């Protein structure tokens, strides 16, 4: 085993140790059986000339080196890795993007997949592949509904729903009090007026 491969495996074991920290930020693919997935590994600049792809199988609890890809598109697979199932690609533009294409995915391929750049101390966030697993259903957000405010109708005086009695009772009492005060004032006013004198009719002298 060459020195570069030994360093690669060392970085892989470091990635497995810090795997729980990646779980919160990694992408999860609920892949279909016999389906295909494409995983991306982006380099922040053009200095990433070589990349190593690896995976950690959940069923076997083992770490596997998948393949090596350089910036010229040359690839080399690891031991006991199907060359027809894993393919490596590279595209250049504003930044270098390495792609791992996984074909004919089976239940045994469930696990954590990621990449490592040879010349950079960067371990990009990886991908969790869960073949044959249905994605969790997202609960719709709960919306709090406000209770409608009951308003008393103005056109129908006989309608008095619950909660509106006070809106009708107090104005009625106020009107009765106003009417009683007005009536009492009127009676008091007329009681203070001087009484009219009765006219006495004088008897006329009889005709003589």
Secondary structure, DSSP 8 states (H G I E B T S, - for coil): --HHHHHHHHHHHHHHHTHHHHHTTSEEE---TT--EEEEEE-SSTT--EEEEEEEETTTTEEEEEEEEETTS-EEE-TT--TTTEEEEEE-SSS-EEEEEE-S--GGG-EEEEEEESSS------EEE-TT---------------------SS-TT---TT-HHHHHHHHHHHHHHHHHHHHHHHHHHHTS---------------
